[in-house]
């Protein structure tokens, strides 16, 4: 068994050495961006490594690699197109540039959320950051934190609920003290 694995590894290395330049050129000619081409080559050979026991012998290896590269590039284009479409939808119409007041409100909201987030347990903070800041799907979060996708959904829901409560507490605290930490003397007094 060890000899079979060693032979498969040696064969993969030989195929990699023999066909890397051809697969790289194939990808460069078809990708719109040099980085996309490099990613496609890396993904092609990663797939070839995972499926090294299925790699065809001799002259069949290069067409097989081209087929893999073709599918990788197609997936890449679809992903880029979806990302671009989503970006356009999320942007929507160009908003009016915010005035000074809007920027202050936004900064206050950011401080409130970050203060509330800082009071959560580390596990809650991490799952919220993975979902919101890193924009990872539940499947990927599950792999990172070591639980099932359904557990991620439950943990994320609970963390969001706790964050909402902490934001409410922070807003009440700020309403009583003001952002500079000094206690307001009268309700509704200007800062």
Contact map, one row per residue, 1 for C-alpha under 8 A:
11111000000000000000000000000000000000000000000000000000000000000000000000000000000000000000000000000000000000000000000000000000000000000000000000000000000000000000000000000000000000000000000
11111100000000000000000000000000000000000000000000000000000000000000000000000000000000000000000000000000000000000000000000000000000000000000000000000000000000000000000000000000000000000000000
11111110000000000000000000000000000000000000000000000000000000000000000000000000000000000000000000000000000000000000000000000000000000000000000000000000000000000000000000000000000000000000000
11111111000000000000000000000000000000000000000000000000000000000000000000000000000000000000000000000000000000000000000000000000000000000000000000000000000000000000000000000000000000000000000
11111111100000000000000000000000000000000000000000000000000000000000000000000000000000000000000000000000000000000000000000000000000000000000000000000000000000000000000000000000000000000000000
01111111110000000000000000000000000000000000000000000000000000000000000000000000000000000000000000000000000000000000000000000000000000000000000000000000000000000000000000000000000000000000000
00111111111000000000000000000000000000000000000000000000000000000000000000000000000000000000000000000000000000000000000000000000000000000000000000000000000000000000000000000000000000000000000
00011111111100000000000000000000000000000000000000011000000000000000000000000000000000000000000000000000000000000000000000000000000000000000000000000000000000000000000000000000000000000000000
00001111111110000000000000000000000000000000000000010000000000000000000000000000000000000000000000000000000000000000000000000000000000000000000000000000000000000000000000000000000000000000000
00000111111111000000000000000000000000000000000000000000000000000000000000000000000000000000000000000000000000000000000000000000000000000000000000000000000000000000000000000000000000000000000
00000011111111100000000000000000000000000000000000000000000000000000000000000000000000000000000000000000000000000000000000000000000000000000000000000000000000000000000000000000000000000000000
00000001111111110000000000000000000000000000000110010000000000000000000000000000000000000000000000000000000000000000000000000000000000000000000000000000000000000000000000000000000000000000000
00000000111111111000000000000000000000000000000000000000000000000000000000000000000000000000000000000000000000000000000000000000000000000000000000000000000000000000000000000000000000000000000
00000000011111111100000000000000000000000000000000000000000000000000000000000000000000000000000000000000000000000000000000000000000000000000000000000000000000000000000000000000000000000000000
00000000001111111111000000000000000000000000000000000000000010000000000000000000000000000000000000000000000000000000000000000000000000000000000000000000000000000000000000000000000000000000000
00000000000111111111000000000000000000000000100000000000000000000000000000000000000000000000000000000000000000000000000000000000000000000000000000000000000000000000000000000000000000000000000
00000000000011111111000000000000000000000000000000000000000000000000000000000000000000000000000000000000000000000000000000000000000000000000000000000000000000000000000000000000000000000000000
00000000000001111111100000000000000000000000000000000000000000000000000000000000000000000000000000000000000000000000000000000000000000000000000000000000000000000000000000000000000000000000000
00000000000000111111111000000000000000000000000000000000000001000000000000000000000000000000000000000000000000000000000000000000000000000000000000000000000000000000000000000000000000000000000
00000000000000111111111100000000000000000000000000000000000000000000000000000000000000000000000000000000000000000000000000000000000000000000000000000000000000000000000000000000000000000000000
00000000000000000111111110000000000000000000000000000000000000000000000000000000000000000000000000000000000000000000000000000000000000000000000000000000000000000000000000000000000000000000000
00000000000000000011111111000000000000000000000000000000000000000000000000000000000000000000000000000000000000000000000000000000000000000000000000000000000000000000000000000000000000000000000
00000000000000000011111111100000000000001000000000000000000001001100100000000000000000000000000000000000000000000000000000000000000000000000000000000000000000000000000000000000000000000000000
00000000000000000001111111110000000011001000000000000000000000000000000000000000000000000000000000000000000000000000000000000000000000000000000000000000000000000000000000000000000000000000000
00000000000000000000111111111000000000000000000000000000000000000000000000000000000000000000000000000000000000000000000000000000000000000000000000000000000000000000000000000000000000000000000
00000000000000000000011111111100000000000000000000000000000000000100000000000000000000000000000000000000000000000000000000000000000000000000000000000000000000000000000000000000000000000000000
00000000000000000000001111111110000011011000000000000000000000000000100010000000000000000000000000000000000000000000000000000000000000000000000000000000000000000000000000000000000000000000000
00000000000000000000000111111111110011000000000000000000000000000000000000000000000000000000000000000000000000000000000000000000000000000000000000000000000000000000000000000000000000000000000
00000000000000000000000011111110000000000000000000000000000000000000000000000000000000000000000000000000000000000000000000000000000000000000000000000000000000000000000000000000000000000000000
00000000000000000000000001111111000010000000000000000000000000000000000010000000000000000000000000000000000000000000000000000000000000000000000000000000000000000000000000000000000000000000000
00000000000000000000000000111111110110000000000000000000000000000000000010000000000000000000000000000000000000000000000000000000000000000000000000000000000000000000000000000000000000000000000
00000000000000000000000000010111110110000000000000000000000000000000000000000000000000000000000000000000000000000000000000000000000000000000000000000000000000000000000000000000000000000000000
00000000000000000000000000010011111110000000000000000000000000000000000000000000000000000000000000000000000000000000000000000000000000000000000000000000000000000000000000000000000000000000000
00000000000000000000000000010011111111000000000000000000000000000000000000000000000000000000000000000000000000000000000000000000000000000000000000000000000000000000000000000000000000000000000
00000000000000000000000000000000111111100000000000000000000000000000000000000000000000000000000000000000000000000000000000000000000000000000000000000000000000000000000000000000000000000000000
00000000000000000000000000000011111111110000000000000000000000000000000000010000000000000000000000000000000000000000000000000000000000000000000000000000000000000000000000000000000000000000000
00000000000000000000000100110111111111111000000000000000000000000000000000000000000000000000000000000000000000000000000000000000000000000000000000000000000000000000000000000000000000000000000
00000000000000000000000100110000011111111100000000000000000000000000000000000000000000000000000000000000000000000000000000000000000000000000000000000000000000000000000000000000000000000000000
00000000000000000000000000000000001111111110000000000000000000000000000000000000000000000000000000000000000000000000000000000000000000000000000000000000000000000000000000000000000000000000000
00000000000000000000000000100000000111111111000000000000000000000000100110010000000000000000000000000000000000000000000000000000000000000000000000000000000000000000000000000000000000000000000
00000000000000000000001100100000000011111111100000000000000000000000100000000000000000000000000000000000000000000000000000000000000000000000000000000000000000000000000000000000000000000000000
00000000000000000000000000000000000001111111110000000000000000000000000000000000000000000000000000000000000000000000000000000000000000000000000000000000000000000000000000000000000000000000000
00000000000000000000000000000000000000111111111000000000000000000000100100000000000000000000000000000000000000000000000000000000000000000000000000000000000000000000000000000000000000000000000
00000000000000000000000000000000000000011111111100000000000000001001100100000000000000000000000000000000000000000000000000000000000000000000000000000000000000000000000000000000000000000000000
00000000000000010000000000000000000000001111111110000000000000001000000000000000000000000000000000000000000000000000000000000000000000000000000000000000000000000000000000000000000000000000000
00000000000000000000000000000000000000000111111111000000000000000000000000000000000000000000000000000000000000000000000000000000000000000000000000000000000000000000000000000000000000000000000
00000000000000000000000000000000000000000011111111100000000000000001000000000000000000000000000000000000000000000000000000000000000000000000000000000000000000000000000000000000000000000000000
00000000000100000000000000000000000000000001111111110010000000001000000000000000000000000000000000000000000000000000000000000000000000000000000000000000000000000000000000000000000000000000000
00000000000100000000000000000000000000000000111111110000000000000000000000000000000000000000000000000000000000000000000000000000000000000000000000000000000000000000000000000000000000000000000
00000000000000000000000000000000000000000000011111110000000000000000000000000000000000000000000000000000000000000000000000000000000000000000000000000000000000000000000000000000000000000000000
00000000000000000000000000000000000000000000001111111110000000000000000000000000000000000000000000000000000000000000000000000000000000000000000000000000000000000000000000000000000000000000000
00000001100100000000000000000000000000000000000111111110000000000000000000000000000000000000000000000000000000000000000000000000000000000000000000000000000000000000000000000000000000000000000
00000001000000000000000000000000000000000000000000111110000000000000000000000000000000000000000000000000000000000000000000000000000000000000000000000000000000000000000000000000000000000000000
00000000000000000000000000000000000000000000000000111111000000000000000000000000000000000000000000000000000000000000000000000000000000000000000000000000000000000000000000000000000000000000000
00000000000000000000000000000000000000000000000100111111100010010000000000000000000000000000000000000000000000000000000000000000000000000000000000000000000000000000000000000000000000000000000
00000000000000000000000000000000000000000000000000000111111110010000000000000000000000000000000000000000000000000000000000000000000000000000000000000000000000000000000000000000000000000000000
00000000000000000000000000000000000000000000000000000011111110000000000000000000000000000000000000000000000000000000000000000000000000000000000000000000000000000000000000000000000000000000000
00000000000000000000000000000000000000000000000000000001111110000000000000000000000000000000000000000000000000000000000000000000000000000000000000000000000000000000000000000000000000000000000
00000000000000000000000000000000000000000000000000000001111111100000000000000000000000000000000000000000000000000000000000000000000000000000000000000000000000000000000000000000000000000000000
00000000000000000000000000000000000000000000000000000001111111110000000000000000000000000000000000000000000000000000000000000000000000000000000000000000000000000000000000000000000000000000000
00000000000000100000000000000000000000000000000000000011111111111000000000000000000000000000000000000000000000000000000000000000000000000000000000000000000000000000000000000000000000000000000
00000000000000000010001000000000000000000000000000000000001111111100000000000000000000000000000000000000000000000000000000000000000000000000000000000000000000000000000000000000000000000000000
00000000000000000000000000000000000000000000000000000000001111111110000000000000000000000000000000000000000000000000000000000000000000000000000000000000000000000000000000000000000000000000000
00000000000000000000000000000000000000000000000000000011000111111111000000000000000000000000000000000000000000000000000000000000000000000000000000000000000000000000000000000000000000000000000
00000000000000000000001000000000000000000001100100000000000011111111100000000000000000000000000000000000000000000000000000000000000000000000000000000000000000000000000000000000000000000000000
00000000000000000000001001000000000000000000000000000000000001111111110000000000000000000000000000000000000000000000000000000000000000000000000000000000000000000000000000000000000000000000000
00000000000000000000000000000000000000000000000000000000000000111111111000000000000000000000000000000000000000000000000000000000000000000000000000000000000000000000000000000000000000000000000
00000000000000000000000000000000000000000001001000000000000000011111111100000000000000000000000000000000000000000000000000000000000000000000000000000000000000000000000000000000000000000000000
00000000000000000000001000100000000000011011000000000000000000001111111110000000000000000000000000000000000000000000000000000000000000000000000000000000000000000000000000000000000000000000000
00000000000000000000000000000000000000000000000000000000000000000111111111000000000000000000000000000000000000000000000000000000000000000000000000000000000000000000000000000000000000000000000
00000000000000000000000000000000000000000000000000000000000000000011111111100000000000000000000000000000000000000000000000000000000000000000000000000000000000000000000000000000000000000000000
00000000000000000000000000000000000000010011000000000000000000000001111111110000000000000000000000000000000000000000000000000000000000000000000000000000000000000000000000000000000000000000000
00000000000000000000000000100110000000010000000000000000000000000000111111111000000000000000000000000000000000000000000000000000000000000000000000000000000000000000000000000000000000000000000
00000000000000000000000000000000000000000000000000000000000000000000011111111100000000000000000000000000000000000000000000000000000000000000000000000000000000000000000000000000000000000000000
00000000000000000000000000000000000000000000000000000000000000000000001111111110000000000000000000000000000000000000000000000000000000000000000000000000000000000000000000000000000000000000000
00000000000000000000000000000000000100010000000000000000000000000000000111111111000000000000000000000000000000000000000000000000000000000000000000000000000000000000000000000000000000000000000
00000000000000000000000000000000000000000000000000000000000000000000000011111111100000000000000000000000000000000000000000000000000000000000000000000000000000000000000000000000000000000000000
00000000000000000000000000000000000000000000000000000000000000000000000001111111110000000000000000000000000000000000000000000000000000000000000000000000000000000000000000000000000000000000000
00000000000000000000000000000000000000000000000000000000000000000000000000111111111000000000000000000000000000000000000000000000000000000000000000000000000000000000000000000000000000000000000
00000000000000000000000000000000000000000000000000000000000000000000000000011111111100000000000000000000000000000000000000000000000000000000000000000000000000000000000000000000000000000000000
00000000000000000000000000000000000000000000000000000000000000000000000000001111111110000000000000000000000000000000000000000000000000000000000000000000000000000000000000000000000000000000000
00000000000000000000000000000000000000000000000000000000000000000000000000000111111111000000000000000000000000000000000000000000000000000000000000000000000000000000000000000000000000000000000
00000000000000000000000000000000000000000000000000000000000000000000000000000011111111100000000000000000000000000000000000000000000000000000000000000000000000000000000000000000000000000000000
00000000000000000000000000000000000000000000000000000000000000000000000000000001111111110000000000000000000000000000000000000000000000000000000000000000000000000000000000000000000000000000000
00000000000000000000000000000000000000000000000000000000000000000000000000000000111111111000000000000000000000000000000000000000000000000000000000000000000000000000000000000000000000000000000
00000000000000000000000000000000000000000000000000000000000000000000000000000000011111111100000000000000000000000000000000000000000000000000000000000000000000000000000000000000000000000000000
00000000000000000000000000000000000000000000000000000000000000000000000000000000001111111110000000000000000000000000000000000000000000000000000000000000000000000000000000000000000000000000000
00000000000000000000000000000000000000000000000000000000000000000000000000000000000111111111000000000000000000000000000000000000000000000000000000000000000000000000000000000000000000000000000
00000000000000000000000000000000000000000000000000000000000000000000000000000000000011111111000000000000000000000000000000000000000000000000000000000000000000000000000000000000000000000000000
00000000000000000000000000000000000000000000000000000000000000000000000000000000000001111111000000000000000000000000000000000000000000000000000000000000000000000000000000000000000000000000000
00000000000000000000000000000000000000000000000000000000000000000000000000000000000000111111110000000000000000000000000000000000000000000000000000000000000000000000000000000000000000000000000
00000000000000000000000000000000000000000000000000000000000000000000000000000000000000011111110000000000000000000000000000000000000000000000000000000000000000000000000000000000000000000000000
00000000000000000000000000000000000000000000000000000000000000000000000000000000000000000011111000000000000000000000000000000000000000000000000000000000000000000000000000000000000000000000000
00000000000000000000000000000000000000000000000000000000000000000000000000000000000000000011111100000000000000000000000000000000000000000000000000000000000000000000000000000000000000000000000
00000000000000000000000000000000000000000000000000000000000000000000000000000000000000000000111110000000000000000000000000000000000000000000000000000000000000000000000000000000000000000000000
00000000000000000000000000000000000000000000000000000000000000000000000000000000000000000000011111000000000000000000000000000000000000000000000000000000000000000000000000000000000000000000000
00000000000000000000000000000000000000000000000000000000000000000000000000000000000000000000001111100000000000000000000000000000000000000000000000000000000000000000000000000000000000000000000
00000000000000000000000000000000000000000000000000000000000000000000000000000000000000000000000111111110000000000000000000000000000000000000000000000000000000000000000000000000000000000000000
00000000000000000000000000000000000000000000000000000000000000000000000000000000000000000000000011111110000000000000000000000000000000000000000000000000000000000000000000000000000000000000000
00000000000000000000000000000000000000000000000000000000000000000000000000000000000000000000000001111111000000000000000000000000000000000000000000000000000000000000000000000000000000000000000
00000000000000000000000000000000000000000000000000000000000000000000000000000000000000000000000001111111100000000000000000000000000000000000000000000000000000000000000000000000000000000000000
00000000000000000000000000000000000000000000000000000000000000000000000000000000000000000000000001111111110000000000000000000000000000000000000000000000000000000000000000000000000000000000000
00000000000000000000000000000000000000000000000000000000000000000000000000000000000000000000000001111111111000000000000000000000000000000000000000000000000000000000000000000000000000000000000
00000000000000000000000000000000000000000000000000000000000000000000000000000000000000000000000000011111111100000000000000000000000000000000000000000000000000000000000000000000000000000000000
00000000000000000000000000000000000000000000000000000000000000000000000000000000000000000000000000001111111110000000000000000000000000000000000000000000000000000000000000000000000000000000000
00000000000000000000000000000000000000000000000000000000000000000000000000000000000000000000000000000111111111000000000000000000000000000000000000000000000000000000000000000000000000000000000
00000000000000000000000000000000000000000000000000000000000000000000000000000000000000000000000000000011111111100000000000000000000000000000000000000000000000000000000000000000000000000000000
00000000000000000000000000000000000000000000000000000000000000000000000000000000000000000000000000000001111111110000000000000000000000000000000000000000000000000000000000000000001000000000000
00000000000000000000000000000000000000000000000000000000000000000000000000000000000000000000000000000000111111111000000000000000000000000000000000000000000000000000000000000000000000000000000
00000000000000000000000000000000000000000000000000000000000000000000000000000000000000000000000000000000011111111100000000000000000000000000000000000000000000000000000000000000000000000000000
00000000000000000000000000000000000000000000000000000000000000000000000000000000000000000000000000000000001111111110000000000000000000000000000000000000000000000000000000000000000000000000000
00000000000000000000000000000000000000000000000000000000000000000000000000000000000000000000000000000000000111111111000000000000000000000000000000000000000000000000001001100000000000000000000
00000000000000000000000000000000000000000000000000000000000000000000000000000000000000000000000000000000000011111111100000000000000000000000000000000000000000000000001000000000000000000000000
00000000000000000000000000000000000000000000000000000000000000000000000000000000000000000000000000000000000001111111110000000000000000000000000000000000000000000000000000000000000000000000000
00000000000000000000000000000000000000000000000000000000000000000000000000000000000000000000000000000000000000111111111000000000000000000000000000000000000000000000000001000000000000000000000
00000000000000000000000000000000000000000000000000000000000000000000000000000000000000000000000000000000000000011111111100000000000000000000000000000000000000000010011011000000000000000000000
00000000000000000000000000000000000000000000000000000000000000000000000000000000000000000000000000000000000000001111111100001000000000000000000000000000000000000010010000000000000000000000000
00000000000000000000000000000000000000000000000000000000000000000000000000000000000000000000000000000000000000000111111100001000000000000000000000000000000000000000000000000000000000000000000
00000000000000000000000000000000000000000000000000000000000000000000000000000000000000000000000000000000000000000011111110000000000000000000000000000000000000000000010000000000000000000000000
00000000000000000000000000000000000000000000000000000000000000000000000000000000000000000000000000000000000000000001111111011000000000000000000000000000000000000110010000000000000000000000000
00000000000000000000000000000000000000000000000000000000000000000000000000000000000000000000000000000000000000000000001111111000000000000000000000000000000000000000000000000000000000000000000
00000000000000000000000000000000000000000000000000000000000000000000000000000000000000000000000000000000000000000000000111111100000000000000000000000000000000000000000000000000000000000000000
00000000000000000000000000000000000000000000000000000000000000000000000000000000000000000000000000000000000000000000000011111110000000000000000000000000000000000000000000000000000000000000000
00000000000000000000000000000000000000000000000000000000000000000000000000000000000000000000000000000000000000000000000111111111000000000000000000000000001100100000000000000000000000000000000
00000000000000000000000000000000000000000000000000000000000000000000000000000000000000000000000000000000000000000000110111111111100000000000000000000000000000100000000000000000000000000000000
00000000000000000000000000000000000000000000000000000000000000000000000000000000000000000000000000000000000000000000000001111111110000000000000000000000000000000000000000000000000000000000000
00000000000000000000000000000000000000000000000000000000000000000000000000000000000000000000000000000000000000000000000000111111111000000000100000000001001100100000000000000000000000000000000
00000000000000000000000000000000000000000000000000000000000000000000000000000000000000000000000000000000000000000000000000011111111110000000000000000000000100110000000000000000000000000000000
00000000000000000000000000000000000000000000000000000000000000000000000000000000000000000000000000000000000000000000000000001111111111000000000000000000000000000000000000000000000000000000000
00000000000000000000000000000000000000000000000000000000000000000000000000000000000000000000000000000000000000000000000000000111111111110000100000000000000000000000000000000000000000000000000
00000000000000000000000000000000000000000000000000000000000000000000000000000000000000000000000000000000000000000000000000000011111111111100100000000000000000000000000000000000000000000000000
00000000000000000000000000000000000000000000000000000000000000000000000000000000000000000000000000000000000000000000000000000001111111110000000000000000000000000000000000000000000000000000000
00000000000000000000000000000000000000000000000000000000000000000000000000000000000000000000000000000000000000000000000000000001111111100000000000000000000000000000000000000000000000000000000
00000000000000000000000000000000000000000000000000000000000000000000000000000000000000000000000000000000000000000000000000000000111111110000000000000000000000000000000000000000000000000000000
00000000000000000000000000000000000000000000000000000000000000000000000000000000000000000000000000000000000000000000000000000000011111111000000000000000000000000000000000000000000000000000000
00000000000000000000000000000000000000000000000000000000000000000000000000000000000000000000000000000000000000000000000000000000011101111101100000000000000000000000000000000000000000000000000
00000000000000000000000000000000000000000000000000000000000000000000000000000000000000000000000000000000000000000000000000000000001000111111100000000000000000000000000000000000000000000000000
00000000000000000000000000000000000000000000000000000000000000000000000000000000000000000000000000000000000000000000000000000000001000011111110000001001100000000000000000000000000000000000000
00000000000000000000000000000000000000000000000000000000000000000000000000000000000000000000000000000000000000000000000000000000000000001111111000011000000000000000000000000000000000000000000
00000000000000000000000000000000000000000000000000000000000000000000000000000000000000000000000000000000000000000000000000000000000000011111111100000000000000000000000000000000000000000000000
00000000000000000000000000000000000000000000000000000000000000000000000000000000000000000000000000000000000000000000000000000010011000011111111110001001000000000000000000000000000000000000000
00000000000000000000000000000000000000000000000000000000000000000000000000000000000000000000000000000000000000000000000000000000000000000111111111111011000000000000000000000000000000000000000
00000000000000000000000000000000000000000000000000000000000000000000000000000000000000000000000000000000000000000000000000000000000000000011111111110000000000000000000000000000000000000000000
00000000000000000000000000000000000000000000000000000000000000000000000000000000000000000000000000000000000000000000000000000000000000000001111111000000000000000000000000000000000000000000000
00000000000000000000000000000000000000000000000000000000000000000000000000000000000000000000000000000000000000000000000000000000000000000000111111100000000000000000000000000000000000000000000
00000000000000000000000000000000000000000000000000000000000000000000000000000000000000000000000000000000000000000000000000000000000000000000011111110000000000000000000000000000000000000000000
00000000000000000000000000000000000000000000000000000000000000000000000000000000000000000000000000000000000000000000000000000000000000000000011011111011000000000000000000000000000000000000000
00000000000000000000000000000000000000000000000000000000000000000000000000000000000000000000000000000000000000000000000000000000000000000010011001111111000000000000000000000000000000000000000
00000000000000000000000000000000000000000000000000000000000000000000000000000000000000000000000000000000000000000000000000000000000000000110110000111111100000000000000000000000000000000000000
00000000000000000000000000000000000000000000000000000000000000000000000000000000000000000000000000000000000000000000000000000000000000000000000000011111110000000000000000000000000000000000000
00000000000000000000000000000000000000000000000000000000000000000000000000000000000000000000000000000000000000000000000000000000000000000000010000111111111000000000000000000000000000000000000
00000000000000000000000000000000000000000000000000000000000000000000000000000000000000000000000000000000000000000000000000000010000000000100110000111111111100000000000000000000000000000000000
00000000000000000000000000000000000000000000000000000000000000000000000000000000000000000000000000000000000000000000000000000000000000000100000000001111111110000000000000000000000000000000000
00000000000000000000000000000000000000000000000000000000000000000000000000000000000000000000000000000000000000000000000000000000000000000000000000000111111111000000000000000000000000000000000
00000000000000000000000000000000000000000000000000000000000000000000000000000000000000000000000000000000000000000000000000010010000000000000000000000011111111100000000000000000000000000000000
00000000000000000000000000000000000000000000000000000000000000000000000000000000000000000000000000000000000000000000000000010011000000000000000000000001111111110000000000000000000000000000000
00000000000000000000000000000000000000000000000000000000000000000000000000000000000000000000000000000000000000000000000000000000000000000000000000000000111111111000000000000000000000000000000
00000000000000000000000000000000000000000000000000000000000000000000000000000000000000000000000000000000000000000000000000000000000000000000000000000000011111111100000000000000000000000000000
00000000000000000000000000000000000000000000000000000000000000000000000000000000000000000000000000000000000000000000000000011011000000000000000000000000001111111110000000000000000000000000000
00000000000000000000000000000000000000000000000000000000000000000000000000000000000000000000000000000000000000000000000000000001000000000000000000000000000111111111000000000000000000000000000
00000000000000000000000000000000000000000000000000000000000000000000000000000000000000000000000000000000000000000000000000000000000000000000000000000000000011111111100000000000000000000000000
00000000000000000000000000000000000000000000000000000000000000000000000000000000000000000000000000000000000000000000000100000000000000000000000000000000000001111111110000000000000000000000000
00000000000000000000000000000000000000000000000000000000000000000000000000000000000000000000000000000000000000000001100100000000000000000000000000000000000000111111111000000000000000000000000
00000000000000000000000000000000000000000000000000000000000000000000000000000000000000000000000000000000000000000000000000000000000000000000000000000000000000011111111100000000000000000000000
00000000000000000000000000000000000000000000000000000000000000000000000000000000000000000000000000000000000000000000000000000000000000000000000000000000000000001111111110000000000000000000000
00000000000000000000000000000000000000000000000000000000000000000000000000000000000000000000000000000000000000000001101100000000000000000000000000000000000000000111111111000000000000000000000
00000000000000000000000000000000000000000000000000000000000000000000000000000000000000000000000000000000000000011001000000000000000000000000000000000000000000000011111111100000000000000000000
00000000000000000000000000000000000000000000000000000000000000000000000000000000000000000000000000000000000000000000000000000000000000000000000000000000000000000001111111110000000000000000000
00000000000000000000000000000000000000000000000000000000000000000000000000000000000000000000000000000000000000000001000000000000000000000000000000000000000000000000111111111000000000000000000
00000000000000000000000000000000000000000000000000000000000000000000000000000000000000000000000000000000000000010011000000000000000000000000000000000000000000000000011111111100000000000000000
00000000000000000000000000000000000000000000000000000000000000000000000000000000000000000000000000000000000000010000000000000000000000000000000000000000000000000000001111111110000000000000000
00000000000000000000000000000000000000000000000000000000000000000000000000000000000000000000000000000000000000000000000000000000000000000000000000000000000000000000000111111111000000000000000
00000000000000000000000000000000000000000000000000000000000000000000000000000000000000000000000000000000000000000000000000000000000000000000000000000000000000000000000011111111110000000000000
00000000000000000000000000000000000000000000000000000000000000000000000000000000000000000000000000000000000000000000000000000000000000000000000000000000000000000000000001111111111010000000000
00000000000000000000000000000000000000000000000000000000000000000000000000000000000000000000000000000000000000000000000000000000000000000000000000000000000000000000000000111111110000000000000
00000000000000000000000000000000000000000000000000000000000000000000000000000000000000000000000000000000000000000000000000000000000000000000000000000000000000000000000000011111110000110000000
00000000000000000000000000000000000000000000000000000000000000000000000000000000000000000000000000000000000000000000000000000000000000000000000000000000000000000000000000001111111111110000000
00000000000000000000000000000000000000000000000000000000000000000000000000000000000000000000000000000000000000000000000000000000000000000000000000000000000000000000000000001111111111110000001
00000000000000000000000000000000000000000000000000000000000000000000000000000000000000000000000000000000000100000000000000000000000000000000000000000000000000000000000000000100111111000000000
00000000000000000000000000000000000000000000000000000000000000000000000000000000000000000000000000000000000000000000000000000000000000000000000000000000000000000000000000000000111111000000000
00000000000000000000000000000000000000000000000000000000000000000000000000000000000000000000000000000000000000000000000000000000000000000000000000000000000000000000000000000100111111100000000
00000000000000000000000000000000000000000000000000000000000000000000000000000000000000000000000000000000000000000000000000000000000000000000000000000000000000000000000000000000111111110000000
00000000000000000000000000000000000000000000000000000000000000000000000000000000000000000000000000000000000000000000000000000000000000000000000000000000000000000000000000000001110011111000000
00000000000000000000000000000000000000000000000000000000000000000000000000000000000000000000000000000000000000000000000000000000000000000000000000000000000000000000000000000001110001111110100
00000000000000000000000000000000000000000000000000000000000000000000000000000000000000000000000000000000000000000000000000000000000000000000000000000000000000000000000000000000000000111110100
00000000000000000000000000000000000000000000000000000000000000000000000000000000000000000000000000000000000000000000000000000000000000000000000000000000000000000000000000000000000000011111100
00000000000000000000000000000000000000000000000000000000000000000000000000000000000000000000000000000000000000000000000000000000000000000000000000000000000000000000000000000000000000011111100
00000000000000000000000000000000000000000000000000000000000000000000000000000000000000000000000000000000000000000000000000000000000000000000000000000000000000000000000000000000000000000111110
00000000000000000000000000000000000000000000000000000000000000000000000000000000000000000000000000000000000000000000000000000000000000000000000000000000000000000000000000000000000000011111111
00000000000000000000000000000000000000000000000000000000000000000000000000000000000000000000000000000000000000000000000000000000000000000000000000000000000000000000000000000000000000000001111
00000000000000000000000000000000000000000000000000000000000000000000000000000000000000000000000000000000000000000000000000000000000000000000000000000000000000000000000000000000010000000000111
